[in-house]
Amino acid sequence: MKVSIRSKLQIFAACVSDLSAGSIVSPTFEPIRKSFLGSILAASCFIATSMLVSSTASAEVDPRVARSMETLKALTAKLGAPKVEGNDLVGGNDTPGLYFGTTKVNNNFDIVDAVGREDGKGMTATLFVKSADEFLRASTSVKKDDGSRAIGTTLDLKAAAGMAVAQGKAYYGVAPILGKAYITGYEPIRDASGHIIGIFGVAYPVSSPRDQGKASEPQVALLHLRRGPRPVSPP
């Protein structure tokens, strides 16, 4: 017979209640009862907290952002393995060259614009490259107020998204981009040796009532997403 999670919790609560009241333990075993009850309650708190964190994390990942991240990663993977080689100017900054295979993406917007065409108007995609202790936008569809691309601008490493990715974690949640709120996703780009050489970034502007609600929720950093690839159009 299949027992629901709710039923199991009710049975568990009843057992704890009986233990707490001492109705199923004789006075001879009173010290054991108290020790066992303490262990059970501690374990229960741990399990409940873990379930809550897991549920919150799942709720935080916007499916649009997850889908766009898959698109961005799939398009770059078709070009080849990521690497850093040489330097050139990006937005007036001397910037390491970020390559996927033999294709340098610095000042090359084919990939990021293809993601926008694939996933809809308003979303943005960015390929950051690591330069010393910063991550610069080597290629991006993010626009400045004057309409120009925000190439050469940096990710704020003091914000939640920047701190997560700098530690090798993915980040999915609300984050500011050039002073505006976005529903975002960031994942590290690693070279063949496993070193972080850049960041994949996708974002949707906070505009709808649903997005406004997300902006007030806690932000969550995730180690990975268990999602399979989906077919994408070539850039």
N, C-alpha and C positions, 0 to 999 in steps of 0.2 A: 504493500500500500504506500503510495507516494504522500509524504507529509510536507505541507507548505512551510516556507520559511517562517511565516507568521505563527503557525502552530508550534513549530520547534521553539521559537522564542517564548511563547506562552508556557510551554512545558518547562523550559529552562527557568523562567521566572518563578514558576510554582515551586520548583525544586529549591531554588535559592531562598524563597520565602520560608519553606519548611525548615531548611537548614538554619536560617536566621532565628526562627522561632524555637528551634530545638525539638520539633515534633517528631523527627525521624531519627534522633540520636539520643541514646541514653546518657544519664549524668556521668557514667564512667568514661565516656568518650568526649566529654565537653571540651577539653583542650584541643583535641584533634578537630572537632567541629569548627572551633574558632579559627584555627590555622587554615583549614581547608576552605572555609568561607572567604577568608581574606585573599587566598590565592585565586579563587573563582572570580571574585569581584574585580581583582586587578586584571585578570585575563579578559574579562568581559569588557572592561573599559578600553583595553588595547584593541580588541576585535571591533568594537563599535566605532572607535576613532578611525581605524583603518578603512572600514566600510564607508564612513562618511567622506574621508579624503578621496577614496576611489570614485564615489558617486559625484563629488564636486568636480574632480578632474575631468570626468567624462562629459559633464554638463558644460564645461568651459570651452571645449573645442568646437568652434563654429564649423559646420560641415563645408561651407563655402571656402573657408581658409584651408582646411585639410585637403580639399579637392585641388585648390590652386597650388598648394605646396607639391602635391603629387605631379601636377603638370610641369611645374618648374624643374623639379628634379629629373623627371623623365626626359624632358627636352635636352637638358645639359648632359645627361647620361648617354644620349645618342651620339654626342660629339666625342666622348672619350673621358678618360680619367682626369680629375682636376689636378692642377699643379700651378706653381708660381715661378715665373721666369722673367728676368729683366725688369725694366722700369719705363714708365712714360708718364706724360702729364694727363691728369684727370681732374677737370675742374680747377686747373691751375696748381694742383698739388703733384709732387713727384710721387708716383704710386707704383707699387709692384704690379707686374702684369699677371692677371688671373687668366689661366687657360683651362679649357676642357678639350682634351685631345690636342689638336693643333690649332684650335680656334681661340684667339684671344678675345675676351669679352669686354675689356676696358674700352669705353666709348663705343661699344657695339651694342645696339639695342634690339637686335633681331629676336633674341630669346625672350626678354622681358615684355616686349610688345606682343609676341605670339601668345604669351600667357593671358594677356589682357583680351586679345581677340577670342581666345578659347573660353575664358571664364566670365566675361561680361564687363560692361562699362562701369567705371568707377573704381575697380580694383587696381592695385599696383603690385609690381613685382620688382625685386632688387637682388643683385648679386654684389655682395660686399667682398672686399679683399682685405686681409690683415696687413697692416703697415705699422711696424713697431708695436705699440700698445693700443692701436686704434683699429677700427674697422671702417673703411671708406666705401662709399657707394661707387663701385667701378662701372656698373651698368644699372640703370633704374628707369622706371616709368613714373616715379614720384616727381611731381612738379612743384617748383617754387611759386611764390605769389605772382612773379612776373611771367610765369608760363614756361620758363626754361627748366630743363631737367636738373634734378638736385644731385648731379654727379659730383664726387669729391667731398660731399658732406658725410658726417660720421654718425655712427650709432652711439647713443648715450650709454656708456658702460656703467653708469651709476644707477640707471633705472633697472627695473626688474628684468626686462627682456635682455638688456646688455649683460647683466650679471650672470644670468642663467647660461647664455650662449658662451660667455667667456670661460665658464666652468665645464663646457662640453655638453651641456644639456639643451634640449629643445625648449622653446617657449611658445605657448599659445594663450592669448588673452588680450586685454586692452592695453595699448601702449601709445604714447604720443609720437607723431612723426612730424617734424618741423612745426611743433606747437599745436597740432590738431590731433584729435583722438581717433584711433583706428582699432578695428578688431584685427589682430595680427597673428602671424606665425613666423617663427625664426628657427632655423636648424643649422648646425655647424656644417661647413664644407671641410672635408678632411682629404689630405693627399694620400698617396700610396703607403706612406709610413704611419698614417693615423694622426698626423699633426693637423691642428685646426689652421686652415689658411684663408678661410672666409666664412660667409654666412649666406644661406638662402633666406630670402625674406619675401613674404606676401602680406597684403593688407587690404581691408575693406573699410571705407570711411564709416564712422559712427553717424548714422543719419536717421534710421527708422526708430520707432518707439521700442522695438525689440532690442536694437543695438544700444539705445540709451540705457536700457535695463542692464545690459551686459557691462556697461561702463562703470556701474556702481557695484559690481560683483567682485569678489577676490580674484586676483590674477594667479595663474597656475603655471608652473614650469614642469614639463614632462620629459622623461628620459627618451621615449620613443612612442610612435603611433603604430599600432598593428593594423595597417591597411595595405591592401594589395594595389598594384599599379593599375591604372586605367588607360585605355587607348587615347593618344593625343595626336593632334595634327602637327606635321612638321612645321618649323618656323618659316 
